[in-house]
Amino acid sequence: MRKIDLIVIHCSATRENKSFPVTSLIACHQDRFGFTGYHYYITKDGQVYQTRHENLPGAHVKHYNQHSIGICYEGGLDKDGKPKDTRTPEQKATLVALLRSLREDYPEAVILGHSYYVCSR
């Protein structure tokens, strides 16, 4: 079992007026990495999908994948392609529930947004 000390939240960087279902995420990652890089994906309707087993490293934060869990939510861009918090109430509720569950399994894990790694490094 991997030691998890980090949980990273991502957005799919897709427009709020476009659908990006879990099948599209999986296909995109299969093309890029040969496997799905996130462990969980939350669609606009609040449905959560486990897209990679937690025991396997993901492909979501370079240099941190060996000891982290990646969560991605659908959206993150406005209709014109500019960054925006597009999370629906359903996504927010699901994200909170998922994080609480993961905290039980990994109580020492730090929870950060992917932007922390992009902006602070």
N, C-alpha and C positions, 0 to 999 in steps of 0.2 A: 504494500500500500504506500502511495506517495505521501510525503509530508506536505500538507497544504497550509501555507501561512499568508496567502493572498487571494482575495476574491475581487475580480475586476469586472466592472460594468461597462458595456459597450452599447452603441446604437448601430443599426445596420447601415446608417448613412443613406437612407432612402427617403424619398419625398412623401410627405404626409398624405398626399392625394393619390398615391400609387400603392398598390398592394405588393408585398414581398413575403409570400407565404414561406413556411418552413421548407417546403420542397425547393424553392428558389435559393434559399440560403445554403442548403445542402449541396445543390448543384454547383453553385458559385465556389464553395470551398473545395469541392471535389476537383474542380478545374484548377484551382490555385495551389492546393496543398496535397491533394490525393486523399483527403479525409476532412471531416468537419472540424473546424478549429475551435468552435465554442462548445461548452458543455451543456448550456441551456439557451433556449431561444423563446422569447415571449412575444407573441403576435398582438396586434392591436386589440383583439377581442379578449385579451388576458389569458389566453391559453398558453401554457408552458410546455415545451417539448425538451426532453433530454436528448441532445443530438450527439453527445460523446460521453462515454463512461468516465466517471470522476477519477478512476484509477489510471487513466491514460492522459499524458500531457496534451494540451491543446496547441493551437497556433493563433494566439491572440495578443500577446505582448512579448516582443522579442526579448530574450534573455531572462524572462520570468515564467515561461510556460511550464517548466519542470516542477514548479511548486505552487501553481495557482489554478483557480477555477475561473473560467470565462463565462459570463452571462451577457447575452445580447438581446436588446429589444428592437422590435420593428419600428423604423422611423428615424427621426433625428434631424430631418431637413424639412423646411417649409415647402410650399408648392413651387417656389422659384429656385429651390436647391440651396438655400441659405440655412446655416445651423439654427435649430430651434428645438426647444423641449416639446416634442410632439406626443409624449406619453399620454395615453388615455387613462381615465380613472381605473379601468380594468387592468391595464398594464402595471400601474403603480401598486395596486392592491396585490397582484400576483408577485411582483418584484419584492415587496415587503415580506410576504409569506415565504417566498423562496429563500430570501436572505436569512430570515429567522430560522428556517430549517437547516440551512448550511451552517449557521452559527452554532447550532447544537452539535453538529458533526465536527466542526473546525473552530472551536471557541477562541483560539488565539489568532485566527486569520484577520488581517486588516482588510477592510472593504474600501476600494477606491474606484473612481471612474477612470476610464482609459485616457481621458484628457490629461490626467495627472502625469502620465508617463510621456505624453506627447509634448506638453507645455513645460515640464520641469526638467527635462533632460537635455 
